[in-house]
């Protein structure tokens, strides 16, 4: 099974809610660490990829302008 591809501006739902009560986050950075921004309060966090992949429950929406990376 291939790993799920995550892109900038994708909206993901995490398993545990943020203290503000929201579970939806926008991806602002990808790589070894993921940058996330809470959609309700705007709080930003950085978490390691492994932690992020375990915390994601589902991808809610995929960014519309994702370029196909062909090198």
Residue frames as a rotation matrix with the C-alpha (Angstrom) as fourth column:
UNK 1
0.581 0.814 0.000 0.00
0.814 -0.581 0.000 0.00
0.000 0.000 -1.000 0.00
UNK 2
-0.271 -0.679 0.682 1.44
0.665 -0.644 -0.378 3.36
0.696 0.351 0.626 -1.06
UNK 3
-0.572 0.041 -0.819 1.63
0.708 -0.480 -0.518 6.17
-0.414 -0.877 0.246 1.48
UNK 4
0.550 0.824 0.136 -0.97
0.814 -0.492 -0.308 8.93
-0.187 0.280 -0.942 1.17
UNK 5
-0.493 -0.668 0.558 0.28
0.773 -0.630 -0.072 12.07
0.399 0.396 0.827 -0.58
UNK 6
0.395 0.548 -0.737 -0.35
0.793 -0.609 -0.027 15.28
-0.464 -0.574 -0.675 1.35
UNK 7
-0.220 -0.404 0.888 -0.13
0.822 -0.567 -0.054 18.69
0.525 0.718 0.457 -0.33
UNK 8
-0.964 -0.133 -0.231 -0.10
0.231 -0.850 -0.474 22.32
-0.133 -0.510 0.850 0.76
UNK 9
-0.678 0.735 0.009 -3.57
-0.735 -0.678 0.002 23.71
0.007 -0.005 1.000 1.57
UNK 10
-0.385 0.572 -0.724 -5.15
0.143 0.812 0.566 20.27
0.912 0.114 -0.395 1.99
UNK 11
-0.076 0.436 0.897 -7.64
-0.932 -0.350 0.091 20.21
0.354 -0.829 0.433 4.88
UNK 12
-0.475 -0.148 -0.867 -7.27
0.042 0.981 -0.191 17.25
0.879 -0.127 -0.460 7.23
UNK 13
0.598 0.643 0.479 -9.24
-0.566 -0.085 0.820 16.07
0.568 -0.761 0.313 10.25
UNK 14
-0.574 -0.819 -0.020 -7.15
-0.498 0.369 -0.785 14.95
0.650 -0.440 -0.620 13.22
UNK 15
-0.256 0.453 -0.854 -8.22
0.493 0.821 0.288 12.32
0.832 -0.347 -0.433 15.76
UNK 16
-0.185 0.132 -0.974 -7.97
0.959 -0.190 -0.208 14.62
-0.213 -0.973 -0.092 18.79
UNK 17
0.670 0.495 0.553 -9.53
0.615 -0.788 -0.040 18.11
0.416 0.366 -0.832 18.86
UNK 18
-0.487 -0.728 0.483 -7.55
0.353 -0.670 -0.653 21.29
0.799 -0.148 0.583 19.45
UNK 19
-0.752 0.186 -0.632 -8.34
0.618 -0.135 -0.775 23.03
-0.229 -0.973 -0.013 22.80
UNK 20
-0.799 0.496 -0.340 -10.57
-0.530 -0.848 0.007 25.47
-0.285 0.186 0.940 20.85
UNK 21
-0.017 0.838 0.546 -12.77
-0.288 0.519 -0.805 22.47
-0.958 -0.171 0.232 19.94
UNK 22
0.593 0.219 -0.775 -11.89
-0.782 -0.075 -0.619 22.21
-0.194 0.973 0.127 16.24
UNK 23
0.376 -0.453 0.808 -10.54
0.128 0.890 0.439 19.08
-0.918 -0.062 0.392 14.51
UNK 24
0.804 0.002 0.595 -9.91
0.593 0.072 -0.802 20.58
-0.045 0.997 0.057 11.05
UNK 25
0.242 -0.836 -0.492 -6.43
0.081 -0.488 0.869 21.78
-0.967 -0.250 -0.050 10.07
UNK 26
0.984 -0.053 -0.171 -4.88
-0.179 -0.217 -0.960 23.23
0.014 0.975 -0.223 6.89
UNK 27
0.462 -0.877 0.133 -1.47
0.799 0.477 0.367 21.92
-0.385 -0.063 0.921 5.83
UNK 28
0.946 -0.157 -0.284 0.95
-0.217 -0.957 -0.192 24.85
-0.242 0.243 -0.939 5.52
UNK 29
0.033 -0.974 -0.222 4.23
-0.999 -0.037 0.014 22.91
-0.022 0.222 -0.975 5.19
UNK 30
0.980 0.201 -0.001 5.21
-0.201 0.979 -0.048 19.40
-0.008 0.047 0.999 4.13
UNK 31
0.138 -0.965 -0.225 8.43
-0.602 0.098 -0.792 17.44
0.786 0.245 -0.568 4.43
UNK 32
-0.627 -0.425 -0.653 10.08
0.270 0.667 -0.694 15.82
0.731 -0.611 -0.303 7.44
UNK 33
-0.777 0.442 -0.448 7.86
0.366 -0.262 -0.893 18.07
-0.512 -0.858 0.042 9.60
UNK 34
-0.255 0.775 0.579 4.33
0.826 -0.136 0.547 19.19
0.502 0.617 -0.605 8.85
UNK 35
-0.994 0.070 -0.089 3.08
-0.021 -0.884 -0.467 22.70
-0.111 -0.462 0.880 9.48
UNK 36
-0.358 0.934 0.014 -0.62
0.850 0.320 0.420 22.91
0.387 0.162 -0.908 10.35
UNK 37
-0.945 0.176 0.275 -2.99
-0.247 -0.937 -0.248 25.83
0.214 -0.303 0.929 10.95
UNK 38
-0.627 0.776 -0.077 -6.22
0.586 0.403 -0.703 25.43
-0.514 -0.486 -0.707 12.94
UNK 39
-0.586 0.452 0.672 -9.18
0.585 -0.338 0.738 26.52
0.561 0.825 -0.066 10.83
UNK 40
0.472 0.847 -0.242 -11.10
0.777 -0.271 0.568 27.90
0.416 -0.457 -0.786 13.80
UNK 41
0.834 -0.130 -0.536 -8.58
0.336 -0.651 0.681 29.90
-0.437 -0.748 -0.499 15.85
UNK 42
0.872 -0.489 0.012 -5.62
-0.252 -0.470 -0.846 30.19
0.420 0.735 -0.533 13.44
UNK 43
0.536 -0.701 0.470 -3.09
-0.577 0.102 0.810 28.59
-0.616 -0.706 -0.350 15.83
UNK 44
0.569 -0.442 -0.694 -0.06
-0.613 0.335 -0.716 27.15
0.549 0.832 -0.080 14.00
UNK 45
0.597 -0.416 0.686 1.86
-0.432 0.553 0.712 24.03
-0.676 -0.721 0.150 14.97
UNK 46
0.065 -0.621 -0.781 4.77
-0.887 0.323 -0.330 21.98
0.458 0.714 -0.530 13.61
UNK 47
0.512 0.094 0.854 4.76
-0.590 0.761 0.270 18.21
-0.625 -0.641 0.445 14.13
UNK 48
-0.618 -0.783 0.070 7.00
-0.527 0.479 0.702 15.38
-0.583 0.397 -0.708 12.87
UNK 49
-0.421 0.420 -0.804 5.75
-0.810 0.224 0.541 13.41
0.408 0.879 0.246 9.85
UNK 50
-0.771 0.090 -0.631 5.34
0.194 0.976 -0.098 10.16
0.607 -0.198 -0.770 11.82
UNK 51
-0.794 0.495 -0.353 3.21
0.306 -0.177 -0.935 11.88
-0.525 -0.851 -0.011 14.48
UNK 52
-0.501 0.597 -0.626 1.17
-0.753 -0.657 -0.024 13.64
-0.426 0.460 0.779 11.78
UNK 53
-0.552 0.258 -0.792 0.48
-0.555 0.596 0.581 10.41
0.622 0.760 -0.186 9.86
UNK 54
-0.786 0.273 -0.554 -0.77
0.532 0.756 -0.381 8.71
0.315 -0.594 -0.740 13.06
UNK 55
-0.731 0.468 -0.497 -2.90
0.179 -0.570 -0.802 11.72
-0.659 -0.675 0.333 14.04
UNK 56
-0.717 0.464 -0.520 -4.75
-0.697 -0.486 0.527 12.13
-0.008 0.740 0.672 10.72
UNK 57
-0.293 0.735 0.612 -8.22
-0.087 0.617 -0.782 10.65
-0.952 -0.283 -0.117 10.69
UNK 58
0.254 0.371 0.893 -9.13
0.866 0.324 -0.380 11.65
-0.430 0.871 -0.239 7.11
UNK 59
-0.905 -0.424 -0.016 -8.44
0.348 -0.765 0.542 14.15
-0.242 0.485 0.840 4.34
UNK 60
-0.065 0.942 -0.329 -11.46
0.380 -0.281 -0.881 16.47
-0.923 -0.182 -0.339 4.20
UNK 61
0.941 0.334 -0.057 -10.58
0.077 -0.375 -0.924 18.39
-0.330 0.865 -0.378 1.04
UNK 62
0.085 -0.913 0.398 -7.71
0.893 0.247 0.376 18.41
-0.442 0.324 0.837 -1.41
UNK 63
-0.175 -0.241 -0.955 -6.16
-0.061 -0.965 0.255 21.66
-0.983 0.103 0.155 -2.63
UNK 64
0.767 0.631 0.120 -7.42
0.113 0.050 -0.992 22.61
-0.632 0.774 -0.033 -6.09
UNK 65
0.829 -0.453 -0.327 -4.18
-0.533 -0.467 -0.705 23.88
0.167 0.759 -0.629 -7.61
UNK 66
0.424 -0.689 0.588 -1.92
-0.221 0.551 0.805 20.90
-0.878 -0.471 0.081 -6.95
UNK 67
0.343 -0.414 -0.843 0.71
-0.937 -0.086 -0.339 20.65
0.068 0.906 -0.417 -9.68
UNK 68
1.000 -0.021 0.011 1.70
0.021 1.000 -0.017 17.15
-0.010 0.017 1.000 -10.71
UNK 69
0.442 -0.897 -0.020 5.34
-0.697 -0.358 0.622 16.85
-0.565 -0.261 -0.783 -9.59
UNK 70
0.914 -0.245 0.323 7.26
0.386 0.771 -0.506 15.28
-0.125 0.587 0.800 -12.48
UNK 71
0.487 -0.818 -0.307 10.99
-0.389 -0.517 0.762 15.64
-0.782 -0.252 -0.570 -12.28
